[in-house]
Amino acid sequence: MEEHGQSVLKLPPYHPDLNPLEMIWTAAKQWVASRNTTFKIADVMTLCRQSFEEIGVDKWKNVCCHSEKIESDYFEMEGLVEDALERIAFTVNDSSDSKSEDGEDGAISGVEELE
């Protein structure tokens, strides 16, 4: 790819919403499924070709813009999550003499909700 002046962008797994090709593929599968009446491979192949022929520049632009918007939203959410995590503080108590009046220690077991 580099020899041809192109770079490869590896997308994170399990994030088809960041990959425009996945959106095109989903739309094509839905288009074929809605028109498939014979369930014969030859007919499905014909429908696939027709579906891909109908995908134009405008469709590609739309799905690319949509993916970029989702990516932007993820970056914004990442900042919000980091800010929220910075505000969380807790103390781990490893002292055995920190028992409460009922004999329970004050340590968090990992299942209690932090406030």
N, C-alpha and C positions, 0 to 999 in steps of 0.2 A: 504494500500500500504506500509506504514512504517513497518508493521509487517513482510513483505516479503523483506525488505531492499530496497524498491523502494521509490522514491519521485515523487510527482506530480508537474508538471510545468504547470501553467495556462498561456495560450497564450493570447495575447491581441485580443479583438474582432475586426473583420473587417480586419484582417491581415492573410488571408489564405496562403500568400506566406511565412509565418514563420512556417507553419504547414505542415510537409511532408505528413501526411495522406490526407490533402486536395489535394495535387498534385497527389497522387496515385488515389484518387477518381475521379478527373478530367480526368486523363488518362483512367481509366476504363470506365467512361461514354462515352468518345469519341470512345473507342474501340467497345463498345456495339452498340452505335449509327451507326457506320460505317458498322456493320454487321447485323443489325436488318432489315430483309426484310419482316417478317410476322406481326410484331407489336402485337404479342400474348404474354401475360404475361408469360406463360410457356417457350416460346422460349427466352424471355428476361432474365428470371431467369437462363436458361442454359448458355446463353452468359455471364451473370455476373459471374457465377461460373468459366467458362473457362477463363475469363479475370483475375480474382483473382488468379487462379492457375498459370498463366503465369508470375505473379509478383514474381521476385526472389530477392535474397539478393543483387545482383548488382543494381537492380532498386531502392531498398530501400536506399542503400548507396548513389546513385546518387542524389536522391531527398533530403536526409538528408544533404549532402554536399552543395547542391544548397541553401537550407534554411539557413544553417550556413553562406554562402557567403552573402546572402541578409541581414541577421541580422548584419553581420560585416559592410556592406555598410550603413545600417541605423545608426549604432553607429558612423561611420565616418561622415555622413551627419549631425547628431545631433551636433557634435562638430563644424562643419562649420556654422550651423544656430546660435548656441550660440555665436560664434565669431562675426558674422554679427550683431546680435542683440545688443551686447555690444558696437558696434561702432555707433549705432543709438542714437542720443540725440535730444530731442526737449523740448521746453519750453511751458508750459501752462500759458497763460496770462489771469488772471481774473480781470484785471484792466479795468474799463470802460473809462478811459481817454487815451487809446492807439489807438485812431482813426487816420486813415491815412488822407491825404489831400482830398481824395474823400469822406470822411465821413465813410468809412468802417473800422471796427476794424481789427486788425491783427491776431485775433484768428483763429485757424484752426477748421473747422466745422466737421472734421472727414472724409470728402470725398476727400479732396485735397491730392495729392501725396506728401509724405515727401521726401525731397532731402537730 
